[in-house]
């Protein structure tokens, strides 16, 4: 049954780890294994045919399966038990050829990879509308000035388009990383040595199985080497981290004291008691997902330490952790797409916040211009002294400079005034924003596919 929180933290369209697709992936492994082995003469073709037909999702008693899995330690053992009952009495003796020369981890890892590949492709596909929406915002606000901030304080001016370009940059890098993840077949038998196969048989069965299932062919069985899982979790965690970054920036910009953006969420974000509130709901939920993902990512890092040839605990810890990781990231992606569609940019407030700072956002540029005729230490000391006065008296930096006697013979009033023009303080904002917009459009024009 769905959780009461399904519509908050998750995406209801993301169904890859529901009961049916998981069981179908496990049964799909067994069927594909039987087909490939029959072509290599390892099992009779009639047995493979019976496995194909009789071992269906509809024939499985799911309630019994869940009850029995608690005694077995994994879902596959009772699943095979039910399948063998379905095959019992078949003239091909198919029950004896089901799961031939395989172990439970072969089936569970391979089925997981089938689902992980589909889930990753879904996530990368759903990154497209998010990146597309951010590109539109970056283009719209390519020349919208705002205060850049370092360590939560005004630094020097940037544009809102430049800030958005930074979010796009991270998402594009993660999307590329997701495209090149490996989703390997698992086939090694009890301790990963593939007993019962000759070298030729193993190579033909494993390569045939990888083609049947659309999975990568590993160099060797990887029962106790979980780098594939670790890399996948790292990429998903990185995606969540970039979504956290965007949500954090937007939450801070939406604070009443800042007010540079707001969210037009219509009936969203109301308080239970304070009628004036419009809380940044989506950003809050994204950050909540991020906190949960940190704990999951930590546990998955620990699963790299597998004891001997088959892990007693670390392997099992991956199962629901990976599913939760995918579900949370998918939910954060949905929330992010909704969130950027609700952004309302307050250009006037952005300019006002620059002006209300007494011109200190221009201090770095002022210091550099002063150093053209003063030495650097003098210029820095003068601007630092004036900055203190700006904060204590409320007088602007420009006014203090224009009144400074020692500067009158060095710089004209027009020169000093030009130092406080925003367009002279934006550096290469427009250049970098344009490059990122073009980069995103180039990648969006291609198909976002998971490498097969």
C-alpha positions as CSV (number, residue, x, y, z in Angstrom):
1,X,0.0,0.0,0.0
2,X,1.2,3.5,-0.7
3,X,2.6,5.5,2.2
4,X,0.8,8.6,3.5
5,X,4.0,10.5,2.5
6,X,4.0,9.2,-1.1
7,X,3.0,12.5,-2.6
8,X,5.5,14.5,-0.5
9,X,8.8,12.8,-0.9
10,X,8.5,10.6,-3.9
11,X,7.2,10.4,-7.5
12,X,4.3,8.1,-7.9
13,X,5.2,7.5,-11.5
14,X,8.5,5.9,-10.5
15,X,7.4,2.2,-10.1
16,X,10.5,0.2,-10.8
17,X,10.8,-1.3,-7.4
18,X,7.2,-2.3,-6.9
19,X,6.5,-6.0,-6.3
20,X,5.6,-6.9,-9.9
21,X,8.6,-5.4,-11.7
22,X,11.0,-6.8,-9.1
23,X,9.6,-10.3,-9.4
24,X,9.4,-10.1,-13.2
25,X,13.1,-9.2,-13.3
26,X,14.0,-12.2,-11.1
27,X,11.8,-14.5,-13.3
28,X,13.3,-12.9,-16.3
29,X,16.8,-13.9,-15.2
30,X,15.8,-17.5,-14.7
31,X,14.0,-17.7,-18.1
32,X,16.9,-16.0,-20.0
33,X,19.4,-18.3,-18.3
34,X,17.4,-21.4,-19.3
35,X,17.1,-20.1,-22.9
36,X,20.8,-19.5,-23.3
37,X,21.8,-22.7,-21.6
38,X,19.5,-24.7,-23.8
39,X,21.1,-23.1,-26.9
40,X,24.5,-24.3,-25.6
41,X,23.2,-27.8,-25.0
42,X,23.5,-27.5,-21.2
43,X,19.8,-28.2,-20.6
44,X,17.0,-29.7,-22.8
45,X,15.1,-27.2,-24.9
46,X,11.8,-28.5,-23.7
47,X,12.8,-27.7,-20.1
48,X,13.7,-24.2,-21.1
49,X,10.3,-23.9,-22.8
50,X,8.5,-25.1,-19.7
51,X,10.4,-22.6,-17.5
52,X,9.5,-19.8,-20.0
53,X,5.8,-20.6,-20.0
54,X,5.0,-21.8,-16.5
55,X,7.2,-19.5,-14.3
56,X,5.0,-16.4,-14.7
57,X,4.3,-13.5,-12.3
58,X,0.6,-14.3,-12.3
59,X,1.3,-17.9,-11.1
60,X,3.2,-16.7,-8.0
61,X,1.5,-16.5,-4.6
62,X,3.0,-13.2,-3.5
63,X,1.7,-13.3,0.1
64,X,3.2,-16.8,0.6
65,X,6.4,-15.6,-1.0
66,X,6.8,-12.7,1.4
67,X,6.1,-14.9,4.4
68,X,8.6,-17.6,3.3
69,X,11.4,-15.0,2.4
70,X,11.8,-14.2,6.1
71,X,12.8,-17.8,6.8
72,X,15.0,-18.1,3.7
73,X,17.0,-14.9,4.1
74,X,16.2,-13.7,0.5
75,X,13.2,-13.6,-1.8
76,X,14.7,-15.9,-4.5
77,X,14.7,-19.2,-2.5
78,X,11.0,-19.3,-1.9
79,X,10.4,-17.9,-5.5
80,X,12.3,-20.9,-6.9
81,X,10.4,-23.2,-4.6
82,X,7.1,-22.0,-6.1
83,X,8.4,-22.2,-9.6
84,X,9.6,-25.8,-9.0
85,X,6.1,-26.7,-7.8
86,X,4.7,-25.2,-11.0
87,X,7.2,-27.2,-13.1
88,X,6.7,-30.5,-11.1
89,X,5.6,-33.4,-13.3
90,X,6.5,-31.7,-16.6
91,X,7.9,-34.4,-18.9
92,X,11.1,-32.4,-19.5
93,X,12.0,-32.6,-15.8
94,X,12.2,-28.8,-16.0
95,X,12.1,-28.4,-12.2
96,X,15.6,-29.9,-12.0
97,X,17.0,-27.5,-14.7
98,X,15.6,-24.3,-13.2
99,X,18.4,-22.0,-11.9
100,X,20.9,-24.5,-13.3
101,X,24.6,-23.8,-12.3
102,X,23.5,-20.5,-10.7
103,X,23.3,-19.2,-7.1
104,X,20.8,-16.8,-5.5
105,X,23.1,-13.9,-5.7
106,X,23.4,-14.4,-9.4
107,X,19.7,-13.9,-9.8
108,X,19.2,-11.2,-7.3
109,X,22.2,-9.0,-8.5
110,X,21.2,-9.5,-12.1
111,X,17.6,-8.6,-11.5
112,X,18.6,-5.6,-9.5
113,X,20.8,-4.4,-12.4
114,X,17.9,-4.8,-14.8
115,X,15.8,-2.5,-12.5
116,X,18.7,-0.1,-11.8
117,X,19.3,0.4,-15.5
118,X,15.7,1.2,-16.2
119,X,15.5,3.4,-13.2
120,X,18.6,5.3,-14.2
121,X,17.3,5.8,-17.7
122,X,14.1,7.2,-16.2
123,X,15.9,9.6,-14.0
124,X,18.1,10.8,-16.8
125,X,15.1,11.3,-19.1
126,X,13.4,13.3,-16.4
127,X,16.5,15.5,-16.0
128,X,15.7,16.9,-19.4
129,X,12.6,19.1,-18.4
130,X,14.5,20.3,-15.3
131,X,17.6,21.4,-17.3
132,X,15.4,22.8,-20.1
133,X,13.5,24.9,-17.6
134,X,16.7,26.2,-16.0
135,X,18.1,27.1,-19.4
136,X,14.9,29.2,-20.1
137,X,15.4,30.9,-16.7
138,X,19.1,31.6,-17.4
139,X,18.3,33.1,-20.8
140,X,15.5,35.2,-19.4
141,X,17.7,36.6,-16.6
142,X,21.1,36.6,-18.4
143,X,21.4,40.3,-17.7
144,X,19.5,40.5,-14.4
145,X,22.0,41.9,-11.8
146,X,22.0,40.7,-8.2
147,X,24.4,40.6,-5.3
148,X,26.8,37.6,-5.5
149,X,27.3,36.2,-2.0
150,X,30.2,34.4,-0.4
151,X,30.0,33.0,3.1
152,X,26.4,34.3,3.2
153,X,27.5,37.9,2.7
154,X,27.5,40.3,-0.2
155,X,30.6,39.8,-2.3
156,X,30.3,41.5,-5.8
157,X,27.6,41.7,-8.4
158,X,26.6,38.7,-10.6
159,X,23.5,38.0,-12.7
160,X,20.7,35.7,-11.8
161,X,21.4,33.9,-15.1
162,X,24.9,33.3,-14.0
163,X,23.7,31.7,-10.7
164,X,21.3,29.5,-12.6
165,X,24.1,28.5,-15.1
166,X,26.0,27.1,-12.1
167,X,23.1,24.8,-11.3
168,X,22.9,23.7,-14.9
169,X,26.6,22.9,-14.9
170,X,26.3,20.5,-12.0
171,X,23.3,18.8,-13.4
172,X,24.9,18.3,-16.8
173,X,28.0,16.7,-15.3
174,X,25.8,14.3,-13.3
175,X,23.7,13.4,-16.3
176,X,26.9,12.5,-18.2
177,X,28.0,10.4,-15.3
178,X,24.7,8.6,-15.2
179,X,24.9,7.8,-18.9
180,X,28.1,5.9,-18.5
181,X,27.3,3.8,-15.5
182,X,27.8,0.1,-15.9
183,X,25.0,-2.4,-15.3
184,X,26.7,-5.8,-15.3
185,X,25.4,-9.3,-15.4
186,X,26.1,-11.5,-12.4
187,X,26.8,-15.2,-13.1
188,X,29.4,-17.0,-10.9
189,X,27.7,-19.8,-8.9
190,X,28.3,-20.5,-5.2
191,X,31.7,-18.8,-4.7
192,X,32.1,-16.9,-8.0
193,X,34.1,-19.6,-9.8
194,X,31.3,-20.7,-12.2
195,X,31.6,-24.5,-11.3
196,X,30.1,-26.8,-13.9
197,X,31.1,-24.7,-16.9
198,X,34.0,-25.1,-19.2
199,X,35.7,-21.8,-20.2
200,X,34.0,-21.9,-23.6
201,X,30.6,-22.7,-22.1
202,X,30.9,-19.9,-19.5
203,X,31.9,-17.4,-22.1
204,X,29.1,-18.3,-24.4
205,X,26.4,-18.5,-21.7
206,X,27.5,-15.2,-20.0
207,X,27.8,-13.3,-23.2
208,X,24.5,-14.7,-24.5
209,X,22.8,-13.8,-21.2
210,X,24.2,-10.3,-21.2
211,X,22.7,-9.8,-24.7
212,X,19.4,-11.3,-23.7
213,X,19.0,-9.0,-20.7
214,X,20.7,-5.9,-22.1
215,X,23.4,-5.8,-19.4
216,X,27.1,-5.2,-19.4
217,X,29.5,-8.2,-19.4
218,X,31.9,-8.0,-16.5
219,X,35.4,-9.4,-16.6
220,X,34.5,-11.8,-13.8
221,X,31.7,-12.5,-11.3
222,X,31.6,-9.6,-8.8
223,X,29.8,-11.2,-5.8
224,X,32.3,-9.7,-3.3
225,X,33.3,-6.6,-5.4
226,X,30.6,-4.0,-5.1
227,X,32.2,-1.1,-6.9
228,X,29.5,-1.0,-9.5
229,X,26.9,-0.4,-6.7
230,X,29.1,2.1,-5.0
231,X,29.7,4.1,-8.2
232,X,26.0,4.1,-9.0
233,X,25.1,5.3,-5.5
234,X,27.8,8.0,-5.7
235,X,26.3,9.4,-9.0
236,X,22.7,9.4,-7.6
237,X,24.0,11.1,-4.4
238,X,25.8,13.7,-6.5
239,X,22.5,14.4,-8.4
240,X,20.7,14.9,-5.1
241,X,23.6,17.1,-3.9
242,X,23.1,19.4,-6.9
243,X,19.3,19.5,-6.3
244,X,20.1,20.4,-2.7
245,X,22.3,23.2,-3.9
246,X,19.6,24.7,-6.0
247,X,16.9,24.3,-3.3
248,X,19.2,25.9,-0.7
249,X,20.0,28.9,-2.9
250,X,16.3,29.4,-3.7
251,X,15.2,29.1,-0.1
252,X,17.8,31.7,1.0
253,X,16.8,34.1,-1.8
254,X,13.1,33.7,-0.8
255,X,13.7,34.8,2.8
256,X,11.7,37.9,3.7
257,X,14.8,39.8,4.5
258,X,16.2,39.0,1.0
259,X,13.0,38.7,-1.1
260,X,14.8,38.3,-4.4
261,X,12.6,35.4,-5.5
262,X,9.3,34.1,-4.4
263,X,7.3,30.9,-5.2
264,X,4.0,31.2,-7.0
265,X,2.6,27.9,-5.6
266,X,-1.0,29.0,-5.5
267,X,-2.5,27.0,-2.7
268,X,0.9,25.5,-1.7
269,X,3.0,26.4,1.4
270,X,0.3,27.6,3.7
271,X,0.8,27.5,7.5
272,X,-1.7,25.8,9.8
273,X,-2.0,29.0,11.9
274,X,-0.1,31.9,10.2
275,X,-2.2,33.1,7.2
276,X,0.5,35.3,5.8
277,X,3.0,32.4,5.2
278,X,4.0,30.9,1.8
279,X,6.6,28.4,2.7
280,X,9.1,27.1,0.1
281,X,7.6,23.6,0.4
282,X,9.3,21.9,-2.5
283,X,12.8,23.2,-1.4
284,X,12.1,21.9,2.1
285,X,11.1,18.5,0.9
286,X,14.2,18.3,-1.4
287,X,16.5,19.1,1.4
288,X,14.7,16.5,3.6
289,X,15.3,13.9,1.0
290,X,18.9,15.0,0.9
291,X,19.4,14.3,4.6
292,X,18.0,10.8,4.3
293,X,20.2,10.1,1.3
294,X,23.3,11.1,3.2
295,X,22.6,8.2,5.6
296,X,21.9,5.8,2.8
297,X,25.0,6.8,0.9
298,X,27.1,6.2,4.1
299,X,25.6,2.7,4.5
300,X,26.3,1.9,0.9
301,X,29.9,3.0,1.2
302,X,30.2,0.5,4.0
303,X,28.9,-2.3,1.8
304,X,32.1,-2.3,-0.1
305,X,33.6,-4.3,2.7
306,X,32.3,-7.8,1.9
307,X,33.5,-10.7,3.9
308,X,35.3,-13.4,1.9
309,X,33.5,-14.6,-1.3
310,X,29.9,-13.7,-0.4
311,X,29.0,-11.0,2.1
312,X,27.0,-11.9,5.2
313,X,25.1,-8.7,5.8
314,X,26.7,-6.0,3.6
315,X,25.2,-7.5,0.4
316,X,21.8,-7.7,2.0
317,X,22.1,-4.0,3.2
318,X,22.2,-2.9,-0.4
319,X,18.8,-4.2,-1.4
320,X,16.4,-1.7,0.1
321,X,19.0,1.0,0.5
322,X,19.5,1.2,-3.3
323,X,15.8,1.1,-3.9
324,X,15.3,3.9,-1.3
325,X,18.1,5.9,-2.9
326,X,16.5,5.7,-6.3
327,X,13.0,6.5,-5.0
328,X,14.2,9.6,-3.1
329,X,16.2,11.0,-6.0
330,X,13.3,10.5,-8.3
331,X,11.1,12.3,-5.8
332,X,13.6,15.2,-5.5
333,X,13.7,15.4,-9.3
334,X,9.9,15.8,-9.5
335,X,9.9,18.4,-6.7
336,X,12.7,20.3,-8.5
337,X,10.8,20.4,-11.8
338,X,7.7,21.7,-10.0
339,X,9.8,24.2,-7.9
340,X,11.5,26.0,-10.9
341,X,8.1,26.3,-12.6
342,X,6.9,28.3,-9.5
343,X,9.9,30.8,-9.3
344,X,9.1,34.5,-9.5
345,X,12.1,36.7,-9.8
346,X,12.0,40.2,-8.1
347,X,14.4,42.2,-10.2
348,X,13.7,45.4,-8.3
349,X,14.5,43.8,-5.0
350,X,17.7,42.5,-6.4
351,X,18.8,46.0,-7.3
352,X,17.5,47.4,-4.0
353,X,19.6,44.9,-2.1
354,X,22.7,46.0,-4.0
355,X,21.9,49.7,-3.3
356,X,21.1,49.1,0.4
357,X,24.6,47.7,0.9
358,X,26.1,51.2,0.6
359,X,28.0,50.2,-2.5
360,X,30.1,47.6,-0.7
361,X,29.4,45.0,-3.4
362,X,31.6,47.2,-5.6
363,X,34.5,47.3,-3.1
364,X,36.7,44.8,-4.8
365,X,36.4,46.6,-8.1
366,X,37.1,49.9,-6.4
367,X,40.2,48.5,-4.7
368,X,41.5,47.3,-8.0
369,X,40.9,50.6,-9.7
370,X,42.5,52.5,-6.9
371,X,45.6,50.3,-7.1
372,X,46.2,51.6,-10.6
373,X,47.6,54.7,-9.0
374,X,48.1,53.7,-5.4
375,X,50.0,50.6,-4.3
376,X,47.9,47.6,-3.6
377,X,48.3,47.7,0.2
378,X,47.3,51.4,0.3
379,X,44.3,50.8,-1.9
380,X,43.2,47.8,0.2
381,X,43.6,49.7,3.5
382,X,41.7,52.7,2.2
383,X,38.7,50.6,1.0
384,X,38.7,48.6,4.2
385,X,38.6,51.7,6.3
386,X,35.8,53.2,4.2
387,X,33.9,49.9,4.4
388,X,33.9,50.1,8.2
389,X,32.5,53.6,8.0
390,X,29.8,52.6,5.6
391,X,28.6,49.9,8.0
392,X,28.7,52.2,11.0
393,X,27.3,55.5,9.5
394,X,25.2,54.3,6.6
395,X,27.0,56.6,4.2
396,X,27.8,55.1,0.8
397,X,31.2,54.0,-0.3
398,X,30.9,56.2,-3.4
399,X,30.2,59.3,-1.4
400,X,33.2,58.7,0.9
401,X,35.5,58.3,-2.1
402,X,34.2,61.4,-3.7
403,X,34.9,63.4,-0.5
404,X,38.4,62.0,0.0
405,X,40.9,64.8,-0.6
406,X,43.8,62.5,-1.3
407,X,42.1,61.0,-4.3
408,X,40.9,64.2,-6.1
409,X,44.2,64.8,-7.9
410,X,44.4,61.1,-9.0
411,X,40.8,60.3,-10.2
412,X,38.0,62.4,-11.6
413,X,34.5,62.3,-10.2
414,X,33.4,60.7,-13.5
415,X,36.0,57.9,-13.1
416,X,35.0,57.2,-9.5
417,X,31.3,57.1,-10.4
418,X,32.0,54.6,-13.2
419,X,33.4,52.2,-10.7
420,X,29.9,51.8,-9.2
421,X,28.1,51.1,-12.5
422,X,26.9,47.5,-12.4
423,X,27.9,46.7,-15.9
424,X,31.5,47.4,-15.0
425,X,31.4,44.9,-12.2
426,X,29.9,41.8,-13.7
427,X,33.2,40.3,-15.0
428,X,32.5,37.5,-17.5
429,X,29.1,36.6,-16.2
430,X,27.5,37.0,-19.6
431,X,30.3,35.0,-21.3
432,X,30.1,32.0,-18.9
433,X,26.3,32.0,-18.8
434,X,26.2,32.0,-22.6
435,X,28.7,29.1,-22.7
436,X,26.6,27.1,-20.3
437,X,23.4,27.8,-22.1
438,X,24.9,26.6,-25.4
439,X,26.4,23.5,-23.8
440,X,23.1,22.6,-22.3
441,X,21.2,23.1,-25.6
442,X,23.8,21.0,-27.4
443,X,23.4,18.1,-25.0
444,X,19.6,18.5,-24.9
445,X,19.5,18.2,-28.6
446,X,20.8,14.7,-28.3
447,X,19.0,11.7,-26.7
448,X,19.7,11.2,-23.1
449,X,20.4,7.5,-23.1
450,X,22.0,5.2,-20.6
451,X,24.9,3.5,-22.3
452,X,24.1,-0.1,-23.0
